Structure formats: structure tokens, C-alpha cells
Amino acid sequence: MSRKIYDFKCPSGHITEKFIDDSVKQIDCPNCRQLSTRLVSYAGPMLDVVSGDFPGATMKWAKGRQKRIKAERRETELHGPAE
């Protein structure tokens, strides 16, 4: 089994973070000893600061743009500027 960090919340509202096996769904709250249930964690997607897009999409666009610029320059060197 794999171990991950999970958040647990008890009926009193205490939130506890615990490094535990992924099969564990409930633990005792360390504050009040009530049964705490595992919460669904927020994935937290990260957006690129400049474009507002996902970093992977921005990098893919930038690489594609560099390829197109390189191809256009090569074409210009071989055949001269387009008219």
C-alpha cells in the first residue's frame, strides 16, 4: 500500500493532516478523540503567471512557436523573403 498525506475532519471541526496508508478512511481526532473522516483534497491547478493558462500548455505553445520561427527563417534563407 502507498502512504500519502491526507486531511481529516471531525464533527467538532478540527482538521488534522496525517501521513497514512491510502486505504484508511477514518482516524481518531487528536484534539477531541471523535471519529474524523478523510476529506477530498483540492487539487489546486497552477496557472502560468504571464498567460493565465496551464504551464504545460504554455510550454507546448512556446516550443511550437520556436519550431515555426526556425522553419520560417530556414525557408527565408533558402528562397529569400516571401513577396
Residue pairs with C-beta under 8 A, 6 or more apart in sequence:
1 21
1 22
1 23
2 21
2 22
3 19
3 20
3 21
3 22
4 19
4 20
4 22
5 17
5 18
5 19
6 17
6 18
6 20
6 22
6 24
6 38
6 39
6 41
7 15
7 16
7 17
7 38
7 39
7 41
8 15
8 16
8 17
8 18
8 26
8 27
8 29
8 36
8 37
8 38
8 39
9 15
9 16
9 36
9 37
9 39
10 16
10 29
10 31
10 32
10 34
10 35
10 36
10 37
11 34
11 35
12 29
12 31
12 32
12 34
14 29
14 30
14 31
14 32
14 36
15 39
16 27
16 29
16 30
16 31
16 36
18 27
20 27
24 38
25 37
25 38
26 35
26 36
26 37
26 38
27 35
27 36
28 34
28 35
28 36
29 35
29 36
45 54
46 54
46 55
47 53
47 54
47 55
48 54
48 55
48 57
48 58
50 58
51 58
53 61
76 82
